[in-house]
Amino acid sequence: MEKFDVIIVGAGTAGCIAAKTIAESGLKVGIVEKNKRENIGEKICGDALGEHHLTFLGLEKPNGGELEAKIDGMKIYSPDENTIFTVADNDFKGYILNRHLFGQWLLKKATDKGAQLLDSTNFRTPIIEKNAVVGISAKNMITNENVELRSKVVIDATGFFGMVRKQLPDVLGIDQEIDNEDVEACYREIRQLKQESENTKYCEIYLNQKASPGGYIWIFPKGGARVNVGIGALMRKSGYPNPKEQLYETAFKKPMFNGSQILTGGSWFDPVRRPLDNMVSNGVVIIGDAASLVNPIHGGGIGPSMLSGHFAGKQIIEALSKGEPTKEALWGYNKQYIDTYGKKQGTLDIFKLFLLSCSDDDLNYGMNQKLMTEDDVLKAGMGDEFKLNITETAKRVFRGIRRIGFLNKLHLTVSTMKELRAHYNTYPATPVGFEAWRDQTVDIIAQAKKKLVE
Ligand SMILES: Cc1cc2nc3c(=O)[nH]c(=O)nc-3n(C[C@H](O)[C@H](O)[C@H](O)COP(=O)(O)OP(=O)(O)OC[C@H]3O[C@@H](n4cnc5c(N)ncnc54)[C@H](O)[C@@H]3O)c2cc1C
C-alpha cells in the first residue's frame, strides 16, 4: 500500500496550488484525480481571474495561451439596461483564461516540484481511524482496481460536491452539507460570434431578477470573436428558473448572437456563501469550492481556491514539522483564510441577500437614481465597509423618497455587514471558543435573511 505525507483529492486550481506548495517543502504528495491527465483543467466556468490573485500568490503571468483576453473591469447593467455601472478599479483588472491550458500550467507546477499525479483515479471514501483521517480508498478507472492509499493528511479539493467532506463523521466537526439555497445553478456556453464584439475590454454583467434571481447573466470577451456567456440562479426552495432556458430567452436574443456558433456548453454549480466555518479536523483539510470559498456576489472562486490551497499547504507543512496533524495543529489555516479573504466573503453573503430582496424595478430605480452607486459596488466587491455619511444619506433619502423601502433595506444591509465584519475579526485563533463564535455567525445571517428576504 502506497504511503504519502499528504494526499490531495482533486487536481483543480485549489488542489494543484496545494500540491505545489507542499511538494516544494520536500514532503511526499499524491494528487488523486478522476479525470485523465490531458483533460485536467477543463471546467464550466466564466474563466475570469483578477490579476491581483496571481500577484498575491507570487505566480508569474503564464504566456503559453493560458490568458486569452485582458480585462480592464466590469460593466454592470440594470435590468432595463438603461443604467450601466463601470467598475474599473485595479481589483477588477484581470484576464479571461483558457481554463484547460491554465489548469495544465498549474498541474505542471505541482508535478515539477515532485507531486505524484494519480489520474483516472476516482476517490471513493476516506479511511478514518481513532477520529482521524488516515487515508483514502479509490478506484483506478483504467484497471478497475480498488486501491487504498495512506497519508498523514488528506485534502478535499474535489470542488462543489466536497466528496471527502460529505463522508466525514459528525465528531470531526466539519459541516457535511451546503444548503441548496446558497448554491447557484449555472449554464454556460462558449460562442463564436459572426464578428468580433465591440466590447473586448470589459466583463459584462446583466442583473435580471426574473431570469437569474440572486445571480446574473454574463458576457465575457475571450479574445477574437469568441465570448463566454452564461447565467446563474440561486436554487431557492420556493423555486428558480431553468438557467439554460433563461439564457436563450435573454442574452441570446441580443443581435450580437445572430448567426453565432456554439463551441461548447454545459451546466455546473457555484456555492455562493460564507466559507465553511471550520475547514479542518484531525488529518483532514478542506479547500476551494469543497469549502465554499467563492465570492457570494460575483461567484469568482478561482482566486480564493488558489489562495486556500496555498494557505492550507503552508499550515500542513508547519503542522507536520512539529508533530501530529491534529485539528489544533491545522487550525491556523482557518484563521489565515478568514482573516485574509473569508471575512470579505462572509460580509458579502449579506449583500447577496440584499440583491435577492430587490425586484427588477428596485434595481432599475436604485441604480438610475444613484441610491446605490458604483462606489458601493466597488467597495462591496472589495469587501470594504461602505459607510454612508449623513450628507450622503440625506441626499439619497431625497432622491429615493419614492423608494424608502429600498433605502431602508440598504441601511440594514450596511449595518449588518458591519456587524458581521466585526464578528469575523474575532474568529478564534484555536478551536477553543469556536462553537460560540459559529452560533453567533449563524444567528447574524439568519436574522438578516429573515428581515431581507423572508
Ligand atoms: C458556471 C460557473 C462560472 C464560474 N465563473 C467563474 C469566473 O469567471 N471566475 C472565477 O474566479 N470563478 C468562477 N467560477 C467558480 C470557479 O469555477 C471555482 O470556484 C473554482 O474552479 C474552484 O476550484 P476547485 O479546485 O476548488 O474545484 P474544481 O475546479 O471543481 O476542481 C475539482 C477537481 O476535483 C476532481 N474530482 C471531483 N471528484 C473527484 C473524485 N471523486 N475523485 C477524484 N477527483 C475528483 C475534479 O475532476 C476536478 O478536477 C464559476 C463557477 C461556475 C460553475
The ligand as an SDF file (V2000), in Angstrom:
LIG
                    3D

 53 58  0  0  0  0  0  0  0  0999 V2000
  -20.6780   28.4550  -14.4170 C   0  0  0  0  0  0  0  0  0  0  0  0
  -19.5940   28.9100  -13.4770 C   0  0  0  0  0  0  0  0  0  0  0  0
  -18.9190   30.0880  -13.7500 C   0  0  0  0  0  0  0  0  0  0  0  0
  -17.8630   30.4950  -12.9290 C   0  0  0  0  0  0  0  0  0  0  0  0
  -17.1610   31.6050  -13.2890 N   0  0  0  0  0  0  0  0  0  0  0  0
  -16.0630   31.9590  -12.5800 C   0  0  0  0  0  0  0  0  0  0  0  0
  -15.2420   33.0530  -13.0020 C   0  0  0  0  0  0  0  0  0  0  0  0
  -15.4670   33.6760  -14.0360 O   0  0  0  0  0  0  0  0  0  0  0  0
  -14.1780   33.3610  -12.2190 N   0  0  0  0  0  0  0  0  0  0  0  0
  -13.8760   32.6700  -11.0940 C   0  0  0  0  0  0  0  0  0  0  0  0
  -12.9120   33.0240  -10.4150 O   0  0  0  0  0  0  0  0  0  0  0  0
  -14.6290   31.6170  -10.6920 N   0  0  0  0  0  0  0  0  0  0  0  0
  -15.6980   31.2320  -11.4040 C   0  0  0  0  0  0  0  0  0  0  0  0
  -16.4360   30.1430  -11.0150 N   0  0  0  0  0  0  0  0  0  0  0  0
  -16.0190   29.3830   -9.8230 C   0  0  0  0  0  0  0  0  0  0  0  0
  -14.7710   28.5280  -10.1130 C   0  0  0  0  0  0  0  0  0  0  0  0
  -15.0020   27.7450  -11.2640 O   0  0  0  0  0  0  0  0  0  0  0  0
  -14.4580   27.6340   -8.9190 C   0  0  0  0  0  0  0  0  0  0  0  0
  -14.5570   28.3890   -7.7370 O   0  0  0  0  0  0  0  0  0  0  0  0
  -13.0640   27.0120   -8.9830 C   0  0  0  0  0  0  0  0  0  0  0  0
  -12.9090   26.2860  -10.1690 O   0  0  0  0  0  0  0  0  0  0  0  0
  -12.8670   26.0840   -7.7840 C   0  0  0  0  0  0  0  0  0  0  0  0
  -11.7190   25.3050   -7.9410 O   0  0  0  0  0  0  0  0  0  0  0  0
  -11.5510   23.9460   -7.1350 P   0  0  0  0  0  0  0  0  0  0  0  0
  -10.1740   23.4810   -7.4270 O   0  0  0  0  0  0  0  0  0  0  0  0
  -11.9770   24.1100   -5.7470 O   0  0  0  0  0  0  0  0  0  0  0  0
  -12.6220   22.9440   -7.7690 O   0  0  0  0  0  0  0  0  0  0  0  0
  -12.7400   22.3470   -9.2400 P   0  0  0  0  0  0  0  0  0  0  0  0
  -12.1510   23.2560  -10.2330 O   0  0  0  0  0  0  0  0  0  0  0  0
  -14.1540   21.9440   -9.3950 O   0  0  0  0  0  0  0  0  0  0  0  0
  -11.8110   21.0520   -9.2050 O   0  0  0  0  0  0  0  0  0  0  0  0
  -12.1810   19.8640   -8.5500 C   0  0  0  0  0  0  0  0  0  0  0  0
  -11.3640   18.7160   -9.0830 C   0  0  0  0  0  0  0  0  0  0  0  0
  -11.6550   17.5440   -8.3110 O   0  0  0  0  0  0  0  0  0  0  0  0
  -11.8500   16.4530   -9.1760 C   0  0  0  0  0  0  0  0  0  0  0  0
  -12.7140   15.4490   -8.5230 N   0  0  0  0  0  0  0  0  0  0  0  0
  -14.0090   15.6150   -8.1720 C   0  0  0  0  0  0  0  0  0  0  0  0
  -14.4830   14.4750   -7.6140 N   0  0  0  0  0  0  0  0  0  0  0  0
  -13.4530   13.5950   -7.5930 C   0  0  0  0  0  0  0  0  0  0  0  0
  -13.3250   12.2400   -7.1600 C   0  0  0  0  0  0  0  0  0  0  0  0
  -14.3570   11.5570   -6.6430 N   0  0  0  0  0  0  0  0  0  0  0  0
  -12.1300   11.6360   -7.2870 N   0  0  0  0  0  0  0  0  0  0  0  0
  -11.0700   12.2910   -7.8320 C   0  0  0  0  0  0  0  0  0  0  0  0
  -11.1490   13.5700   -8.2810 N   0  0  0  0  0  0  0  0  0  0  0  0
  -12.3190   14.2150   -8.1620 C   0  0  0  0  0  0  0  0  0  0  0  0
  -12.4910   17.0850  -10.4090 C   0  0  0  0  0  0  0  0  0  0  0  0
  -12.3860   16.2440  -11.5490 O   0  0  0  0  0  0  0  0  0  0  0  0
  -11.7080   18.3860  -10.5330 C   0  0  0  0  0  0  0  0  0  0  0  0
  -10.5260   18.2140  -11.2820 O   0  0  0  0  0  0  0  0  0  0  0  0
  -17.5110   29.7170  -11.7920 C   0  0  0  0  0  0  0  0  0  0  0  0
  -18.2270   28.5530  -11.4980 C   0  0  0  0  0  0  0  0  0  0  0  0
  -19.2560   28.1390  -12.3310 C   0  0  0  0  0  0  0  0  0  0  0  0
  -19.9840   26.8670  -12.0240 C   0  0  0  0  0  0  0  0  0  0  0  0
  1  2  1  0
  2  3  1  0
  2 52  2  0
  3  4  2  0
  4  5  1  0
  4 50  1  0
  5  6  2  0
  6  7  1  0
  6 13  1  0
  7  8  2  0
  7  9  1  0
  9 10  1  0
 10 11  2  0
 10 12  1  0
 12 13  2  0
 13 14  1  0
 14 15  1  0
 14 50  1  0
 15 16  1  0
 16 17  1  0
 16 18  1  0
 18 19  1  0
 18 20  1  0
 20 21  1  0
 20 22  1  0
 22 23  1  0
 23 24  1  0
 24 25  2  0
 24 26  1  0
 24 27  1  0
 27 28  1  0
 28 29  2  0
 28 30  1  0
 28 31  1  0
 31 32  1  0
 32 33  1  0
 33 34  1  0
 33 48  1  0
 34 35  1  0
 35 36  1  0
 35 46  1  0
 36 37  1  0
 36 45  1  0
 37 38  2  0
 38 39  1  0
 39 40  1  0
 39 45  2  0
 40 41  1  0
 40 42  2  0
 42 43  1  0
 43 44  2  0
 44 45  1  0
 46 47  1  0
 46 48  1  0
 48 49  1  0
 50 51  2  0
 51 52  1  0
 52 53  1  0
M  END
$$$$
